[in-house]
Amino acid sequence: MALETEIKLSLPPRAAGRVAASPLLAGIKPLRQKLLNTYYDTPDLRLQRERIAVRYRKKGWEWLLTVKSAAPSAGGLARRNEWEVAGLPGQFDFSHVDDASLRHQLEALRDELVPIFTTNFTRSAWLLETATGARIELALDRGWIEVPERREPICEVELELLAGDVDALFSMATGLLDELPLHPGAASKAERGYRLFADAPLLPVKALPAVLDGKMSTVVAFRAVALACLAHLQGNEQGVGESDAPEFIHQARVAIRRLRSAICVWKPLLPADFVARFDPYWRALATTLGDARNWDVFLGETLPPLAEAFPAHAAIARLSRHAQRQSARSRKNARTALQSTDYARLLLKFTAAVLALPEIDASPLKAFARRCLNKRVKRVAALAAEAQGAGAAARHRLRVALKRLRYALEFFAQLFPGRRLQDYHLAASRLQDLLGRMNDIEVASQYTGVALPGNQGELVRGWLGGRCELMLHELNDLLNDFLQQPAPWKQR
């Protein structure tokens, strides 16, 4: 078995010709190969669900059978277990797979394997050695992913670590950003091939839990959570860029919120310069996406009942036009931010820094989780007492604290399984949802004040105020229900 460690970077086809001109490659002759790959799976795509890839690759006159298993990539970095052996297409001898469980799984499915899609591309590869002695293959792949009657282009740069430290890989990738319009990729060729095969619409990606267990160190747990948040964010990048569906921006924003909450949870154990260096960038990006999300909510959730209540009122039409202009502007800003070189550099540098974090805390993860959750629930309880009967600012502080508690609970959920946690999480979610809707009303009032100053917006602000009053009647009940829930992480 080999461990494949690589960074994948997407590249606009128009810029592909600039790769060979990079000073990094001066004087190095590339090796060019035509690579034809056929990926196999069962008709119900069982291998895809298990994140296993089986392919036959034609490399010159030789055919190679390859098996890969992998966790989701984040920040462009992918680490995959790989097994490769010479063979003939359609014949599946998995005896070279030294993971017994995986080998038995593949052998059980061998007779069901059928071709699913192909990739057909030309690879130009340069072998490089860094000043630190690391050996890296830089490959430019250009070609196509194909299924019957459909195909999509391949144009990407891959940096594969052959020897040395992974820091060298990130250093080279970051340096290339100064020369080329590259972007850290999230989807492998196999993932893209399955998507093309399914011919499914692009869908928003929701957060998946990081796999934690009580035997992990606290820093290893942070690493798993942070990379899961990056995978969540990058899973929605394409949708933000290509679709007007509000859920893509919503999920991208949630991913950054979760990431910033994770940094906050683990802050006492993280190097001060790590937090100071990266959190301002994530906060600025969250603000940009938050602006787009707020206008999406205003247009999609707040304005329709207003228009229904006052169908002939001229102020509603003016407000709608203003909101549409502002929404288009903020969506353009969000797209620009996620397509920028600064964002690409942030993904690479943050991922490298997360992987390089020193393990300075040896305390059990469960004990750390309990301390974090106790601290956050005390903060929520204090702010809950302050928010009862107070104004929007106090409710906003409570909402932020509750959100941080809920995300922390989700991070550590696998450490405290059971019905008590589900009930606690449900009560927190209900309260947060109400506080979120009340915050949407407050934001809508602010937007109305700008679009309809003075008496022009009096009717709208009055209607919004009435909605908020109705929600206030629910707040105390949901607060009391949540505060009476037994904490599921308490030792019994």
VENLINPE-V666721 format. One record per pair of residues at least 24 apart in sequence whose ideal C-beta (glycine too) atoms are under 8 Angstrom apart, sorted by sequence separation. I is the first residue (numbers start at 1). J is the second residue. D is the distance in whole Angstrom. If there is no record, write none. Layout:
[[I:J:D] [I:J:D]]
This chain:
[[35:59:6] [62:86:6] [63:87:6] [119:143:7] [120:144:5] [136:160:7] [208:232:7] [299:323:5] [63:88:6] [119:144:7] [136:161:6] [137:162:6] [157:182:6] [207:232:5] [230:255:8] [298:323:6] [299:324:7] [376:401:7] [380:405:5] [33:59:6] [63:89:6] [65:91:8] [119:145:5] [120:146:6] [135:161:8] [136:162:6] [206:232:7] [229:255:5] [232:258:7] [233:259:7] [256:282:6] [260:286:7] [379:405:8] [402:428:6] [406:432:6] [441:467:6] [442:468:8] [33:60:7] [65:92:7] [67:94:7] [118:145:8] [119:146:7] [134:161:7] [135:162:4] [205:232:6] [229:256:8] [441:468:5] [65:93:7] [117:145:6] [118:146:5] [135:163:4] [136:164:8] [295:323:6] [299:327:6] [376:404:6] [377:405:6] [117:146:7] [118:147:8] [134:163:6] [135:164:6] [156:185:6] [229:258:5] [230:259:7] [256:285:6] [257:286:6] [298:327:8] [376:405:4] [402:431:6] [403:432:6] [67:97:6] [69:99:8] [117:147:5] [133:163:8] [134:164:3] [205:235:3] [229:259:4] [256:286:5] [402:432:5] [438:468:6] [441:471:7] [56:87:7] [116:147:8] [133:164:6] [134:165:6] [205:236:5] [295:326:5] [296:327:7] [132:164:7] [136:168:7] [204:236:6] [295:327:4] [373:405:7] [376:408:6] [56:89:5] [69:102:6] [121:154:5] [132:165:7] [136:169:6] [226:259:6] [229:262:6] [253:286:6] [256:289:7] [399:432:7] [402:435:7] [438:471:5] [56:90:8] [130:164:7] [134:168:3] [138:172:8] [205:239:8] [437:471:6] [438:472:8] [67:102:7] [119:154:7] [127:162:8] [134:169:7] [154:189:7] [204:239:6] [292:327:7] [295:330:5] [373:408:6] [132:168:6] [136:172:6] [202:238:6] [203:239:8] [226:262:6] [253:289:4] [294:330:8] [295:331:8] [372:408:6] [373:409:7] [399:435:4] [202:239:5] [225:262:5] [226:263:8] [252:289:6] [253:290:6] [398:435:6] [399:436:7] [434:471:6] [438:475:8] [54:92:7] [130:168:5] [292:330:4] [67:106:7] [291:330:4] [292:331:5] [369:408:8] [373:412:7] [152:192:7] [202:242:7] [222:262:7] [249:289:6] [253:293:5] [372:412:8] [395:435:6] [399:439:6] [434:474:6] [435:475:8] [130:171:7] [202:243:6] [204:245:7] [292:333:7] [434:475:6] [130:172:7] [288:330:8] [291:333:7] [292:334:4] [369:411:8] [204:247:4] [249:292:5] [250:293:6] [291:334:8] [369:412:4] [395:438:6] [396:439:6] [128:172:7] [145:189:6] [152:196:6] [204:248:5] [207:251:8] [222:266:4] [249:293:5] [395:439:7] [434:478:6] [151:196:7] [186:231:7] [206:251:6] [288:333:6] [289:334:5] [147:193:8] [150:196:6] [204:250:7] [205:251:6] [250:296:7] [288:334:6] [369:415:6] [392:438:7] [396:442:8] [145:192:6] [204:251:5] [207:254:7] [219:266:8] [222:269:7] [246:293:7] [249:296:6] [369:416:8] [392:439:8] [431:478:5] [145:193:5] [186:234:4] [207:255:7] [218:266:7] [222:270:7] [289:337:7] [430:478:6] [431:479:6] [147:196:5] [150:199:7] [186:235:6] [288:337:5] [366:415:5] [52:102:7] [146:196:8] [147:197:5] [184:234:7] [219:269:7] [246:296:4] [365:415:7] [392:442:5] [431:481:8] [38:89:7] [145:196:6] [186:237:7] [207:258:6] [218:269:6] [246:297:8] [427:478:8] [430:481:8] [431:482:5] [40:92:8] [54:106:7] [147:199:8] [285:337:6] [430:482:8] [52:105:8] [52:106:8] [246:300:6] [427:481:5] [428:482:6] [50:105:7] [427:482:4] [285:343:7] [427:485:5] [54:113:7] [285:346:8] [424:485:5] [47:109:7] [423:485:6] [424:486:7] [46:109:6] [424:487:7] [4:68:7] [282:346:8] [424:488:5] [8:73:7] [281:346:5] [423:488:8] [420:486:6] [9:76:6] [42:109:6] [421:488:4] [8:76:6] [278:346:8] [420:488:4] [421:489:8] [7:76:5] [43:112:7] [281:350:8] [7:77:5] [8:78:6] [42:112:4] [119:189:5] [418:488:7] [6:77:8] [7:78:8] [42:113:7] [43:114:6] [45:116:8] [278:349:8] [5:77:7] [6:78:6] [41:113:7] [42:114:7] [278:350:5] [416:488:5] [5:78:8] [40:113:4] [41:114:7] [416:489:5] [4:78:8] [5:79:5] [40:114:6] [119:193:6] [415:489:8] [4:79:7] [40:115:6] [41:116:5] [118:193:8] [278:353:7] [3:79:6] [4:80:5] [39:115:7] [40:116:6] [117:193:4] [277:353:8] [3:80:7] [4:81:8] [38:115:5] [39:116:5] [116:193:7] [117:194:7] [412:489:7] [3:81:6] [4:82:5] [39:117:6] [116:194:7] [2:81:8] [3:82:7] [38:117:8] [39:118:7] [117:196:6] [274:353:6] [1:81:6] [2:82:5] [38:118:5] [39:119:8] [117:197:5] [395:475:8] [1:82:7] [2:83:8] [37:118:6] [116:197:5] [1:83:6] [2:84:7] [36:118:7] [37:119:5] [249:331:7] [252:334:8] [36:119:8] [37:120:8] [274:357:7] [35:119:8] [36:120:5] [35:120:8] [249:334:6] [35:121:6] [252:338:7] [271:357:7] [34:121:8] [35:122:7] [244:331:7] [270:357:7] [271:358:7] [388:475:8] [34:122:6] [35:123:6] [387:475:8] [388:476:6] [33:122:7] [34:123:8] [77:166:8] [32:122:6] [33:123:5] [32:123:7] [269:360:7] [388:479:7] [32:124:5] [33:125:7] [77:169:8] [269:361:5] [387:479:8] [31:124:7] [32:125:8] [77:170:8] [30:124:4] [31:125:5] [240:334:6] [241:335:5] [30:125:6] [31:126:8] [240:335:6] [384:479:5] [1:97:8] [30:126:5] [31:127:8] [1:98:5] [76:173:7] [241:338:7] [1:99:7] [28:126:5] [240:338:5] [241:339:6] [384:482:8] [28:127:7] [269:368:8] [384:483:6] [28:128:7] [25:126:5] [237:338:5] [381:483:6] [25:128:8] [20:124:7] [24:128:7] [19:124:8] [35:141:8] [77:184:8] [265:372:5] [35:143:8] [76:184:3] [75:184:6] [76:185:6] [76:186:8] [78:188:7] [377:487:6] [73:185:8] [74:186:7] [25:138:7] [73:186:6] [234:347:7] [374:487:8] [24:138:8] [72:186:8] [373:487:7] [73:188:7] [374:489:8] [373:489:5] [230:347:7] [70:188:8] [370:489:5] [20:140:8] [230:350:7] [369:489:7] [370:490:8] [19:140:5] [230:351:7] [326:447:8] [370:491:8] [68:190:8] [16:140:6] [227:351:7] [323:447:7] [322:447:8] [16:142:6] [227:354:7] [226:354:5] [322:450:8] [323:451:7] [11:140:8] [13:142:7] [319:448:6] [322:451:4] [223:354:6] [222:354:8] [223:355:7] [319:451:5] [318:451:7] [319:452:6] [223:357:7] [318:452:7] [53:188:8] [55:190:8] [222:357:7] [72:208:8] [53:190:5] [315:452:6] [19:157:7] [219:357:5] [302:440:6] [318:456:8] [319:457:8] [16:155:6] [219:358:7] [220:359:7] [265:404:8] [301:440:7] [302:441:7] [13:153:6] [219:359:5] [264:404:6] [219:360:7] [315:456:6] [319:460:7] [13:155:5] [217:359:5] [219:361:7] [261:403:7] [265:407:8] [298:440:8] [302:444:5] [315:457:7] [12:155:7] [218:361:5] [261:404:5] [265:408:5] [297:440:5] [11:155:5] [217:361:7] [221:365:5] [315:459:6] [316:460:7] [10:155:7] [11:156:6] [217:362:7] [218:363:7] [262:407:7] [298:443:7] [315:460:6] [10:156:5] [11:157:6] [48:194:5] [257:403:7] [261:407:4] [265:411:7] [294:440:8] [297:443:8] [298:444:6] [313:459:7] [9:156:6] [218:365:6] [261:408:7] [8:156:6] [9:157:4] [24:172:7] [217:365:7] [8:157:8] [9:158:7] [45:194:7] [216:365:5] [258:407:5] [262:411:6] [294:443:5] [298:447:6] [310:459:7] [8:158:5] [9:159:7] [214:364:7] [215:365:8] [218:368:5] [257:407:7] [261:411:8] [7:158:7] [24:175:7] [39:190:6] [214:365:6] [6:158:5] [7:159:5] [24:176:7] [37:189:8] [75:227:7] [213:365:8] [214:366:5] [258:410:8] [6:159:6] [74:227:4] [212:365:7] [294:447:8] [310:463:8] [6:160:4] [22:176:7] [39:193:6] [74:228:7] [306:460:7] [309:463:6] [5:160:7] [6:161:7] [24:179:8] [75:230:5] [4:160:7] [5:161:4] [23:179:8] [72:228:8] [74:230:4] [183:339:7] [22:179:5] [74:231:4] [306:463:6] [22:180:7] [73:231:7] [72:231:5] [75:234:8] [74:234:7] [181:341:7] [184:344:6] [5:166:6] [18:179:7] [19:180:7] [183:344:5] [7:169:6] [18:180:6] [182:344:6] [302:464:8] [6:169:8] [7:170:7] [184:347:5] [5:169:7] [9:173:6] [177:341:6] [184:348:6] [15:180:6] [7:173:5] [15:181:5] [9:176:7] [177:344:6] [184:351:8] [177:345:6] [11:180:7] [12:181:6] [11:181:7] [11:182:6] [174:345:6] [177:348:7] [10:182:7] [11:183:8] [9:182:4] [10:183:5] [9:183:6] [10:184:8] [174:348:5] [9:184:6] [10:185:5] [173:348:5] [174:349:6] [8:184:7] [9:185:6] [7:184:7] [8:185:4] [170:348:6] [174:352:8] [170:349:7] [8:188:7] [170:351:7] [171:352:8] [170:352:4] [167:352:6] [166:352:8] [225:411:5] [166:355:6] [167:356:7] [221:411:8] [212:411:7] [212:412:7] [209:410:7] [210:411:7] [213:414:7] [214:415:6] [212:414:5] [213:415:8] [207:410:8] [211:414:7] [212:415:6] [209:413:7] [209:414:7] [76:347:6] [75:347:5] [76:348:6] [75:348:6] [77:351:6] [75:350:7] [76:351:7] [75:351:3] [74:351:6] [75:352:8] [77:355:8] [75:354:8] [7:348:8]]
